[in-house]
Amino acid sequence: MKRFLFVLVLSALAGYACAQSIDEVHLKNGNVIRGTILEMNPSGDVTIQTSEGDTYVYKMSSVDSITRGVAVPGSDFSSLNTFRKIDRRKGFYYWEDNNMQLTEEECASIFNDELYDTYLSAQRQFSVGRGLLIAGLACAGATVVTLYGASNAPSEDVFERNYNMAVLFAEIADVGICLGCVFKGIGKGRLEWVKNTYNTGRYQTSTLKFAPSVMMTAQNELGFGASLKFTF
């Protein structure tokens, strides 16, 4: 009788633990389905059931990666994004696990107020700097053109006019390029700070990534530089 009760308690605890298990299916189109994986065949389909009870089946050819994690009891599914890291390319952020660019809504939802305000300000600085650089380079090109026109001027008046225009274009080019580098550099540094601050303390759970090959090789990233590869 005692053994029966012991087995019953273990089964209940196991069932409770399974109920708290939250998995993620990352699709190649950027969508992420969260719930509990019911069945997974690396050479076929993956079946996942959401917390609302909806069941979805996806072909492995449409799956980018599968993340197995454990949710804190009572937590919201959106909190699982806390282990997803971001990467930066120029003035935009991308999810590190699927290289999909973050939308403005996603940035607003994952950043706190301080990070989001810094992100908006830094992106404006980066954009202004890039615009100044483009304008400066354009003026540098105009300087070359007007100097060429001055060297072939038919009269001194035309030469002097083209030369003065060339000097003006050169001065604008200097200011545009210098300010562009400063603004773009500051914006880039602040965007990098936002990325590093957000990624600090985040972790990656066990992830299955499916590589397209004849043998259907699945790689299980365990973190800390370790990995397991399964060939089917």
GINORBEL-V733485 format. One record per residue. PHI is phi in whole degrees, -180 to 180 (NA if undefined). NEAR is the number of other ideal C-beta (glycine too) atoms within 12 Angstrom. D_LAST is the distance of its C-alpha to the last C-alpha in Angstrom with 2 decimals. Layout:
((PHI & NEAR & D_LAST) (PHI & NEAR & D_LAST))
//
This chain:
((NA & 7 & 43.92) (-63 & 8 & 43.14) (-64 & 9 & 39.71) (-63 & 10 & 39.09) (-65 & 11 & 40.24) (-63 & 12 & 38.10) (-64 & 13 & 34.92) (-64 & 14 & 36.07) (-66 & 14 & 36.58) (-60 & 14 & 33.19) (-64 & 14 & 31.57) (-65 & 14 & 33.69) (-65 & 14 & 32.79) (-64 & 14 & 29.07) (-65 & 14 & 29.56) (-65 & 14 & 31.61) (-63 & 16 & 29.05) (-65 & 19 & 26.36) (-67 & 17 & 28.93) (-86 & 19 & 29.39) (-74 & 28 & 25.73) (-119 & 35 & 25.37) (-115 & 37 & 22.17) (-132 & 39 & 22.01) (-112 & 41 & 19.99) (-95 & 34 & 20.96) (-87 & 26 & 21.05) (-68 & 22 & 21.42) (-85 & 15 & 24.97) (99 & 20 & 25.93) (-73 & 19 & 26.18) (-125 & 33 & 25.10) (-104 & 34 & 24.72) (-112 & 33 & 25.61) (165 & 31 & 25.41) (-120 & 33 & 23.22) (-74 & 31 & 19.62) (-90 & 21 & 19.71) (-154 & 20 & 16.22) (-145 & 25 & 12.99) (-124 & 21 & 9.91) (-55 & 28 & 7.73) (-101 & 21 & 7.49) (-137 & 18 & 11.09) (-125 & 23 & 13.93) (-129 & 37 & 15.37) (-114 & 25 & 18.69) (-132 & 34 & 21.29) (-114 & 24 & 24.87) (-81 & 21 & 27.65) (-67 & 22 & 30.64) (-81 & 13 & 32.73) (97 & 11 & 30.68) (-77 & 15 & 29.16) (-115 & 19 & 25.62) (-126 & 27 & 23.50) (-123 & 21 & 20.29) (-127 & 29 & 18.57) (-72 & 18 & 16.03) (-63 & 31 & 13.28) (-66 & 18 & 14.87) (-99 & 23 & 18.00) (-99 & 40 & 16.72) (-86 & 30 & 17.50) (-161 & 36 & 16.68) (-128 & 39 & 16.83) (-111 & 38 & 19.39) (-104 & 30 & 20.00) (-142 & 30 & 23.67) (-124 & 23 & 26.68) (-88 & 29 & 29.82) (-74 & 15 & 33.30) (-53 & 13 & 35.08) (86 & 8 & 37.41) (-86 & 17 & 35.93) (-86 & 15 & 35.28) (-61 & 22 & 31.85) (-64 & 17 & 33.11) (-68 & 20 & 33.49) (-67 & 30 & 29.75) (-65 & 30 & 30.39) (-66 & 25 & 32.03) (-97 & 29 & 28.87) (-88 & 34 & 28.16) (-95 & 29 & 29.71) (-118 & 35 & 31.40) (-125 & 24 & 31.97) (-120 & 31 & 35.08) (-132 & 19 & 35.66) (57 & 19 & 39.35) (-101 & 31 & 40.89) (-129 & 27 & 37.84) (-108 & 36 & 35.10) (-134 & 23 & 31.38) (-67 & 35 & 28.67) (-69 & 26 & 26.87) (-84 & 30 & 23.43) (-133 & 28 & 23.49) (58 & 19 & 26.52) (-90 & 25 & 28.40) (-69 & 20 & 32.18) (-74 & 34 & 33.94) (-80 & 15 & 36.61) (-62 & 16 & 40.11) (-66 & 10 & 39.52) (-66 & 24 & 36.43) (-61 & 31 & 38.47) (-66 & 17 & 41.30) (-84 & 18 & 39.11) (-96 & 30 & 37.28) (-92 & 28 & 40.26) (-77 & 15 & 43.28) (-60 & 10 & 46.73) (-64 & 15 & 47.34) (-66 & 27 & 44.06) (-68 & 24 & 44.36) (-63 & 17 & 47.97) (-65 & 27 & 47.12) (-61 & 35 & 44.25) (-64 & 23 & 46.62) (-65 & 22 & 49.35) (-66 & 35 & 47.12) (-66 & 31 & 45.59) (-64 & 21 & 49.16) (-62 & 28 & 50.16) (-62 & 34 & 47.23) (-68 & 23 & 48.08) (-63 & 25 & 51.80) (-61 & 32 & 51.12) (-65 & 26 & 48.97) (-65 & 22 & 51.74) (-65 & 29 & 54.41) (-63 & 27 & 52.50) (-63 & 19 & 52.16) (-64 & 25 & 55.87) (-64 & 30 & 56.85) (-67 & 22 & 55.01) (-64 & 20 & 56.58) (-67 & 28 & 60.01) (-64 & 26 & 59.36) (-65 & 21 & 58.75) (-64 & 25 & 61.92) (-62 & 29 & 63.79) (-64 & 20 & 62.93) (-65 & 19 & 63.97) (-68 & 29 & 67.29) (-65 & 23 & 68.10) (-64 & 17 & 67.57) (-65 & 22 & 69.89) (-68 & 25 & 72.45) (-68 & 15 & 72.46) (-112 & 13 & 73.37) (-69 & 20 & 75.80) (-78 & 12 & 78.97) (-147 & 11 & 81.16) (-68 & 11 & 81.40) (-63 & 12 & 81.02) (-66 & 17 & 77.72) (-61 & 20 & 76.60) (-64 & 16 & 77.53) (-66 & 18 & 75.81) (-66 & 27 & 72.54) (-66 & 22 & 72.74) (-63 & 20 & 73.27) (-64 & 25 & 70.34) (-63 & 28 & 68.17) (-63 & 20 & 69.25) (-62 & 19 & 68.47) (-61 & 29 & 64.98) (-66 & 24 & 64.37) (-66 & 19 & 65.41) (-63 & 26 & 63.20) (-63 & 28 & 60.29) (-62 & 21 & 60.86) (-64 & 21 & 61.03) (-63 & 31 & 58.01) (-68 & 28 & 55.78) (-65 & 20 & 56.93) (-65 & 23 & 56.64) (-61 & 32 & 53.35) (-65 & 23 & 51.83) (-66 & 21 & 53.26) (-63 & 31 & 52.14) (-66 & 31 & 48.67) (-65 & 22 & 48.23) (-65 & 23 & 49.38) (-61 & 34 & 47.21) (-64 & 27 & 44.15) (-65 & 20 & 44.89) (-70 & 29 & 45.40) (-63 & 37 & 42.18) (-67 & 25 & 40.36) (-64 & 21 & 42.20) (-60 & 35 & 41.09) (-62 & 32 & 37.44) (-64 & 20 & 37.70) (-66 & 24 & 39.69) (-66 & 33 & 37.23) (-76 & 25 & 34.21) (-62 & 14 & 36.11) (84 & 10 & 34.82) (-85 & 23 & 31.72) (-134 & 20 & 28.39) (-106 & 28 & 24.73) (-83 & 27 & 22.78) (-61 & 27 & 19.14) (-126 & 32 & 17.26) (-99 & 35 & 13.71) (-116 & 29 & 13.64) (-105 & 36 & 11.31) (-96 & 22 & 11.77) (-70 & 17 & 12.14) (-156 & 16 & 10.40) (-65 & 9 & 9.43) (-89 & 14 & 5.92) (52 & 21 & 5.87) (-88 & 21 & 6.40) (-109 & 29 & 8.15) (-111 & 22 & 11.27) (-104 & 25 & 13.45) (-84 & 24 & 17.03) (-99 & 18 & 19.25) (86 & 17 & 22.45) (57 & 9 & 25.01) (81 & 7 & 23.02) (-97 & 12 & 20.20) (-154 & 18 & 16.52) (-123 & 16 & 13.22) (-120 & 20 & 9.97) (-116 & 18 & 6.56) (-112 & 16 & 3.79) (-112 & 18 & 0.00))
//
